[in-house]
Amino acid sequence: MKKTLCILLSLLFIAGTFVACTEKPVETTPATEAETATETEEVTEEAEKTNADVAREYLAKLPQTNYNRTFNVLCMAGVGNSEKEIWAEEASSEPIQDAVFNRNTAMYDTFGVTITKNAVTAVSTTAMNDNKSNAKSYDLIMANGPDTGALAQGGYLYNFLDLKDYMNLDQEWWDPGTLRDCAINGKVYFMNGDINILDNDVTWIMLFNKKMIADNDLEEPYQLVKNGTWTLDKFYEYVKKVSKDENGDSKYDENDIYGFLTTNGGGLTNFLYTSDIKTVDLIDGEPTVVMGDYQEKIMDLLTYCKKLIHDDNYTWISLNKPEQTRDMFMNNQGLFYSEVLSYIVNLSDMDSPYGVLPTPKYDEAQEHYRTHVDGVGSMISIPSNVDKPQETAYIIEAFALYSYQYLTPAYYEVTLKRKKARDSESFEMIDIILQSRVYDIGYIYSSVGLSNVFNNLVASGSTEFASKYKSASKKAEKAIKSIVKQYSKI
């Protein structure tokens, strides 16, 4: 898969649309045939670069050293793909396993680095104890979001920005969201990137049923996404056209048809993040509670959610039963289905074709599509007492580049290979989704607790934000002060 090409095409489309809509014609001097041919060749050459081409280019810039060492990765046991994203015993016909094996083999063949996994059920406790004893057993840590936040807050992790001269943290094999949203007082203790795929697996997306779109004479939403008009209002317009009491018993339940299906928890919380709202943001590098600044917008959003979810029978939420909404979507009982990215694979037996979308924007004025990564996703961090940090940085950068070369294309393949009526737009949509993830310090650090306020209000159909926020914000302010204080000591 050509992730670089997909992103480039998306950017070219957006740029072309913007220019076409906003610029007046200007007089130019006609280019010669030779100049035009040269420019075309340059664009074609850039567009045809694969992940492997880019990886080779940047790998050549790293020190060509045989480190002759083992690189120990501490990861989560038995959770999703946490172990699978780090280590594979042998080559396989299964794309992810084969890619991990090839990546790790390349690390050994090129740099003399043997990747080993150390899978445990309590990553944060293991990492803390190892650090306290100064055993230095691990070179890289892959814990979930809240556990990684706790490790950072406790001073157990190394600042990535202290290693920026040895790593290309602004390149696409690193998630721009973590670099942008998690830099507290000039310190970034955890990143996401192409090394880990569990963060992709638990990124919230929107799926749509193509058969139901056609049956209801609706336009497929892909062009809306590209035009920047895929909004909550447009989503509601679609949703309300399809819901119906299928069996005529005057009771809406899991046997009827809905415009929108989702699960409790992340499916409700994501309305906050898809609307480009955070509970905590970085102001001059310092985490600050900002949820109250969005009070008017949140009130409007809660009113919208009440209308969408509670006032009419447009939505079905399966309480702690994700398999129920999955089965309903597969049975053509839901036009839209909000779940995490990994659920695409769970739809392999679905007969009807479906498509992949980012979750809709709050309105057309919002610049970017937004979504969030569920807290169970893995994050990349380095122990604070690691030996030879510069060498470690080079190894991690190589690990990320080989992941970009091998693992990312395989992830796209295994995610989309069983999708019915697979289309080119799916690749572009997933690129948009993964490049537009937002990270909220108030979500990663669970002690802040403000995202739960919004989730609970949506679930109950309440719009009483002001009173709930007033009491919760005091606890949040206290938690943020504690985080900042502890960061300042590191």
ZIBELFEN-V423005 format. One line per field, one symbol per residue. phi: phi as a letter, one per 20 degrees, with the letter a starting at -180 (. if undefined). burial: I if it has 24 or more other ideal C-beta (glycine too) atoms within 12 Angstrom, else O. A space follows every 10 residues. Layout:
BEGIN
phi = ???
burial = ???
END
This chain:
BEGIN
phi = .dfgffffff ffffffffff edeefcfceg ffffffffff fffffffefe gffffffeff eegedeflbe dedecfemdl dgfffdbcfb fbffgfgfff fffffffffe dmdeecdcec ecffffffff ffelflecdb ccdfggffff fffenecefg ffdffdcefe efecffffff edeelmcceb ccaffddfff gdefccdcef fffffdldff fgffffemde dfffgfgfgf edfaffemem cebfeddcfb cadfngfegf gfffemddec cedlndfcfc gffdgfffgf ffffffffdd fceeccdefl cgfffgffff emdbfdbebe gffgffdfef fffbcdcfff ffbffffcfc bcefffffce bcgfdfflgf ffffffffgf fffffdffgf fffffdfeff lgcffgffff gfffecfddd gfefefffmf ffffgffffe medefgfffg ffffffgfff gfffffffef
burial = IIIIIIIIII OOIOOOOOOO OOOOOOOOOO OOOOOOOOOO OOOOOOOOII IIOIIOOIIO OIOOOOIOOO IIIIIIOOII IIIIIIIIOO OOOOIIIIII IIIIOIIIOI IOIIIIIIII OOIIOIIIOI IOOOOOIIII IIIIIIIIII IIIIIIIIII IOIOOIIIIO IIIIIIIIII IIIIIOIIII IIIIIIIIII IIIIIIIIII IIIOOIOIOI IIOIIIOIII IIIIIIIIII IIIIOOOOOO OIOIOIIIII IIIIIIIIII IIIIIIIIII IIOOOOIIII IIOIIOIIIO IIIIIIIIII OOIIIIIIOO OIOIIIIIII IIIIIIIIII IIIIIIIOOI OIIIIIIIII IIOOOIOIII IIIIIIIIII IIIIIIOOIO IIIIIIIIII IIIIIIIIII IIIIIIOOII OOOOIIIIII IIIIIIIIII IIIIIIIIII IIIIIIIIIO OIIOIOOIIO OIIOIIIOII OOIIOIIOOO
END
